[in-house]
Amino acid sequence: MRIPDFELEVFFGKHEFSAPHLLAQSDCEALSIAELLALEPDPAGAREAFLQTRLGYAENDGKPELRRSIARLYRNEDSGRVLVQTGAQEGIFSCLNVLLEKGDHVICMFPAYQSLYEVARAVGCELSFWRFRQTGQGWALDFDALESLLRPHTRAIVVNTPHNPTGYALSEAELRALCALAAGRGIHVIADEVYKGLEDPDGSDENAWHARPAICELYERGVSIGVLSKAYGLPGLRIGWAVSRDRELLTAMSRFKNYLSICCAAPSEELALVALRHAPAILARNRGIVRANLALADAFFARHAGLFTHNRPLAGPIGFHKIHIDGPMEGFCERLAREAGVLLLPGSVYGMDEPYFRMGYGRRNFGENLARFEAWLAEAKLD
């Protein structure tokens, strides 16, 4: 398989661990192991139990107790429909590889996380893009445009909701319309749902996970891909999952995993169990961080309305905004990192020619980093 460089990761690799002021991150504030174990009723006992974890191989499909915990996140699901993966990336890579064949047609949202379409392209599929449109009210999707992309040999529609990088989220009505469109043609819907739990950031934190249904709950050929990295702020665990009623597909993914990670790390599975026991508290914490940072961003963009198009995210911890400057966005971001130590993600890593950039709202130091960006803007006299 020949596959292009992952442009987002290449850019981050150059700057993420050297720039002191990160404004582009898509994950929420990370917890330490100590903070995670402190959520347990008996933190000292939880610490001792974790230290007794055997460092042997784990089960290929995931620890049964962990699969049951993941299944409980979904309505009408059981652990037999859950496959634990090493991050969401393994789920995306294995699902698209076992489902698709050369010559299949695949529709993917665009812009999008690169693996959602590049893996299909590497398999030899024909690609069509369901493109987001910039409107006066932010980002939008056109379902008539999606229907016009369908072909007799369309095998899969790949979506990401809440969406990276726009912060768009398909409503329940849109999710049901998407599934109905696919069901009439026997098309699989692969849904990257790694930001699930952060829908409707200004809404109630109570039962936030079920604010909108998952694809696997709505459609027998739907695949929901989740992870602890984003909404939970636990990327260091590298624990993700795929949930589907299509057991044949999950079996094929499980066997394909033998060529990838084989199994997840046993310590990560134990810590994932702790995190899922306290999912409501962790999600409420992170939703609070996002909510506070969105208010700071609203005020910032209001102060600089002539310089930016502010696309306030509907959901998730990221937004995709436009800056009204001449020249390439990547050059702007490189200059910003070099002169101010502030990191924004240029839209060029998503294949966007116009000067868009991604901003992340999930970190506690967002206000400090935003202030540094604003001070640099004043010095650079871009307004």
C-alpha positions in Angstrom: 0.0 0.0 0.0 1.3 3.5 -0.9 -0.3 6.3 1.0 0.6 10.0 1.2 2.1 11.8 4.2 -0.5 12.6 6.9 -0.2 16.4 6.5 -1.8 17.3 9.8 0.6 15.1 11.8 3.6 16.2 9.8 2.8 19.9 10.7 2.2 19.0 14.3 5.4 17.0 14.4 7.4 20.2 13.5 5.8 22.4 16.2 3.5 20.6 18.8 6.3 19.9 21.3 8.2 23.1 20.8 5.6 25.9 20.6 4.7 26.9 24.1 1.2 28.3 23.3 -1.0 25.7 21.6 -4.2 27.0 20.2 -4.9 24.2 17.7 -5.3 21.1 19.8 -8.3 18.9 19.1 -8.3 17.0 22.4 -9.5 18.1 25.8 -7.4 18.8 28.9 -5.5 15.6 29.7 -5.9 13.9 33.1 -2.9 12.4 34.9 -3.0 8.8 36.1 -3.2 10.1 39.6 -6.2 12.4 38.8 -8.0 9.5 37.0 -7.5 7.1 39.9 -8.6 9.8 42.4 -12.1 9.6 40.8 -12.5 6.1 42.3 -14.3 5.7 45.7 -11.0 4.3 47.2 -8.1 6.0 45.3 -5.4 4.2 47.3 -7.0 0.9 46.6 -7.4 1.8 43.0 -3.7 2.7 42.8 -2.7 -0.6 44.3 -5.0 -2.6 42.0 -3.6 -0.8 39.0 0.0 -1.5 40.1 -0.9 -5.2 40.1 -1.8 -5.2 36.4 0.1 -7.9 34.6 2.1 -6.7 31.6 1.2 -9.6 29.4 -0.8 -9.7 26.1 -4.4 -8.5 26.3 -7.3 -10.1 24.4 -7.4 -9.3 20.7 -11.0 -7.9 20.8 -10.4 -6.2 24.1 -10.9 -7.1 27.7 -14.5 -8.4 28.1 -15.2 -6.0 31.0 -14.0 -3.1 28.9 -16.2 -4.2 26.0 -19.2 -4.3 28.3 -18.4 -0.8 29.6 -18.2 0.6 26.1 -21.4 -1.2 25.1 -23.3 0.5 27.9 -22.5 3.9 26.3 -24.9 3.0 23.5 -28.6 2.3 23.3 -29.6 -1.3 22.4 -26.0 -2.4 22.1 -24.2 -5.4 23.6 -20.5 -6.3 24.0 -20.6 -8.7 21.1 -20.9 -5.6 18.9 -17.8 -3.9 20.3 -14.3 -4.2 19.1 -11.6 -2.4 21.2 -8.9 -0.7 19.0 -5.6 1.0 19.6 -7.0 4.5 19.2 -9.5 5.6 16.6 -6.9 5.5 13.8 -6.7 1.7 14.0 -10.5 1.5 13.8 -10.6 3.7 10.7 -7.7 1.9 9.0 -9.0 -1.6 9.6 -12.7 -0.8 8.9 -11.9 0.7 5.5 -9.4 -2.0 4.6 -11.7 -4.9 5.2 -14.9 -3.3 3.9 -13.7 -1.8 0.7 -12.3 -3.3 -2.5 -10.5 -1.7 -5.5 -13.1 0.0 -7.7 -15.6 0.7 -5.0 -17.0 4.2 -4.8 -16.7 6.0 -1.5 -18.2 9.4 -0.4 -16.5 11.3 2.4 -17.1 14.7 4.0 -14.6 17.3 3.1 -12.6 18.8 4.6 -11.9 15.9 6.8 -9.3 14.0 8.9 -7.1 12.7 6.2 -7.3 9.0 7.0 -11.0 9.0 6.5 -10.5 9.3 2.7 -6.8 8.5 2.0 -7.1 4.9 3.3 -10.0 4.4 0.8 -7.9 5.9 -2.0 -5.0 3.7 -1.1 -7.2 0.6 -1.4 -8.0 1.7 -4.9 -11.5 3.2 -4.4 -13.0 6.1 -6.4 -13.6 9.1 -4.1 -16.3 11.8 -4.1 -16.4 14.6 -1.6 -19.4 15.8 0.2 -18.2 19.4 0.7 -19.0 21.8 3.5 -20.1 25.2 2.5 -19.2 28.5 4.2 -22.4 30.5 4.9 -23.2 33.6 6.8 -24.2 31.4 9.7 -21.1 29.2 9.7 -20.6 25.8 8.0 -23.4 23.9 6.3 -24.0 20.6 4.4 -26.4 20.1 1.5 -28.1 16.7 1.4 -29.2 17.2 -2.2 -25.5 17.4 -3.0 -24.9 14.2 -1.1 -27.6 12.4 -3.1 -26.2 13.6 -6.4 -22.9 12.0 -5.5 -24.3 8.5 -5.2 -23.4 5.9 -7.8 -24.5 2.3 -8.4 -21.2 1.1 -7.0 -21.1 3.4 -3.9 -20.0 1.1 -1.1 -19.6 3.5 1.9 -20.4 7.0 3.1 -17.8 8.3 5.6 -18.8 11.0 8.0 -17.3 12.6 11.1 -19.7 14.1 13.6 -19.0 16.3 15.6 -16.8 17.3 12.8 -13.0 18.0 12.6 -12.2 20.7 11.7 -15.5 22.7 11.3 -17.2 21.9 14.6 -20.3 21.0 12.7 -22.6 18.3 14.1 -25.3 16.4 12.2 -28.6 16.8 13.9 -30.7 13.7 14.7 -32.9 14.5 11.7 -29.9 14.7 9.5 -28.5 11.4 10.9 -31.7 9.7 10.2 -31.9 11.1 6.7 -28.4 9.9 6.1 -29.2 6.4 7.3 -32.4 6.3 5.2 -30.4 7.3 2.1 -27.8 4.6 2.7 -30.3 1.9 3.6 -32.2 2.2 0.4 -29.0 1.2 -1.5 -27.3 -1.1 1.0 -24.5 1.3 1.6 -22.4 1.3 4.8 -22.1 4.4 6.9 -18.8 4.8 8.7 -19.0 7.4 11.4 -16.0 8.9 13.2 -17.6 9.9 16.4 -14.5 10.7 18.5 -16.0 14.0 19.8 -19.2 12.4 20.9 -20.2 13.7 24.3 -19.3 17.2 23.4 -22.4 18.0 21.3 -24.4 21.1 22.1 -21.7 22.8 24.3 -24.1 25.4 25.6 -26.7 22.8 26.5 -27.1 20.7 29.7 -24.3 18.4 30.8 -26.8 15.8 32.0 -26.7 12.7 29.8 -24.6 14.6 27.3 -23.4 11.4 25.6 -27.0 10.8 24.3 -27.6 14.3 23.1 -27.7 12.8 19.6 -27.8 9.2 18.6 -24.9 7.2 17.3 -24.9 5.8 13.8 -24.6 2.2 15.2 -27.9 2.8 17.1 -29.7 4.0 14.0 -28.6 1.7 11.2 -27.6 -2.0 10.9 -24.8 -1.1 8.4 -23.6 1.7 10.5 -20.2 1.7 12.2 -19.5 4.0 15.1 -15.8 4.7 15.8 -15.1 6.2 19.3 -12.0 6.9 21.4 -11.0 8.1 24.8 -8.5 10.6 23.3 -10.7 13.6 22.4 -13.8 14.2 24.5 -12.3 12.4 27.5 -8.9 14.0 27.3 -7.0 10.6 27.5 -5.0 10.3 24.3 -2.1 8.7 26.1 -4.2 5.6 26.7 -4.6 4.9 23.0 -7.9 3.2 23.6 -10.6 3.4 20.9 -13.4 1.2 19.7 -15.7 0.2 16.8 -19.4 -0.6 17.4 -21.7 -2.1 14.8 -24.5 -4.6 14.3 -22.6 -5.9 11.3 -20.9 -8.8 13.1 -19.3 -10.1 9.9 -17.5 -6.7 9.5 -16.3 -6.7 13.1 -15.0 -10.2 12.7 -13.0 -9.2 9.7 -11.7 -6.1 11.5 -10.6 -8.3 14.5 -8.6 -10.6 12.2 -7.1 -7.6 10.4 -6.0 -6.3 13.8 -3.6 -9.2 13.9 -1.5 -7.4 11.3 -1.7 -4.1 13.2 -1.5 -3.8 17.0 -2.7 -7.4 17.8 -4.0 -6.1 21.1 -4.2 -3.0 23.2 -1.9 -2.3 26.1 -3.1 -4.0 29.3 -2.5 -1.0 31.6 -4.4 1.2 29.2 -7.4 -1.1 29.3 -7.4 -1.0 33.1 -7.3 2.8 33.1 -10.0 2.9 30.4 -12.3 1.0 32.7 -11.8 3.6 35.4 -12.5 6.4 32.9 -15.7 4.9 31.7 -16.9 4.4 35.2 -16.6 8.1 35.6 -17.6 9.2 32.1 -20.3 11.7 33.1 -17.9 13.5 35.4 -15.1 13.6 32.9 -17.3 14.8 30.1 -19.0 17.5 32.3 -15.5 18.8 33.3 -14.4 19.0 29.6 -17.7 20.5 28.5 -17.2 23.2 31.1 -13.7 24.0 29.8 -15.0 24.2 26.2 -17.9 26.4 27.2 -15.7 28.9 29.1 -13.2 29.0 26.2 -15.9 29.5 23.6 -17.0 32.6 25.5 -13.4 33.9 25.4 -13.3 33.2 21.7 -16.6 34.9 21.0 -15.3 38.1 22.6 -11.9 37.8 20.8 -13.6 37.4 17.4 -16.0 40.3 18.1 -13.0 42.6 18.8 -11.4 41.6 15.5 -14.5 41.2 13.3 -12.8 42.9 10.3 -9.9 40.4 10.3 -11.7 37.1 10.9 -14.8 35.2 9.8 -15.8 33.5 13.0 -17.4 30.1 12.5 -18.5 29.3 16.0 -18.6 25.5 16.4 -21.9 23.7 17.0 -20.2 20.9 18.9 -16.8 19.5 19.9 -13.6 21.3 21.0 -12.5 22.8 17.7 -13.6 25.5 15.2 -12.5 26.3 11.6 -12.2 30.1 11.1 -11.0 32.3 8.2 -8.5 35.1 8.4 -8.6 37.9 5.8 -5.0 38.1 4.7 -3.0 37.7 1.6 -0.6 34.8 1.2 -0.6 31.1 2.2 -2.1 30.1 5.6 0.8 27.8 6.3 3.3 30.6 6.0 1.1 32.7 8.4 1.1 29.8 11.0 4.8 29.2 10.6 5.5 32.9 11.3 3.1 33.0 14.3 4.9 30.0 15.8 8.3 31.4 15.2 7.6 35.0 16.4 5.1 34.4 19.2 5.3 30.7 20.0 1.6 30.3 19.2 0.4 27.3 17.2 -2.6 27.4 15.0 -3.3 24.7 12.4 -3.4 25.9 8.8 -6.3 24.8 6.6 -3.8 23.7 4.0 -3.3 20.4 6.0 -6.9 19.7 5.1 -6.4 20.5 1.4 -8.0 23.9 1.8 -6.6 26.7 -0.5 -8.3 29.6 1.3 -6.9 31.0 4.6 -8.7 28.9 7.1 -7.2 27.7 10.4 -8.2 25.4 13.2 -8.6 26.6 16.8 -9.0 24.3 19.7 -11.1 25.0 22.8 -10.4 22.0 25.1 -7.4 23.2 27.1 -7.4 25.1 30.4 -4.7 27.5 29.2 -6.7 28.6 26.2 -7.2 32.1 27.6 -3.5 32.6 28.2 -2.6 31.4 24.7 -5.4 33.5 23.1 -4.1 36.6 24.8 -0.6 35.9 23.5 -2.1 35.5 20.0 -4.0 38.8 20.3 -0.8 40.6 21.6 1.1 39.4 18.5 -1.7 40.5 16.2 -1.4 44.0 17.6 2.4 44.0 17.1 2.0 42.6 13.5 -0.7 45.3 12.7 -2.8 42.9 10.7 -6.2 44.5 11.7 
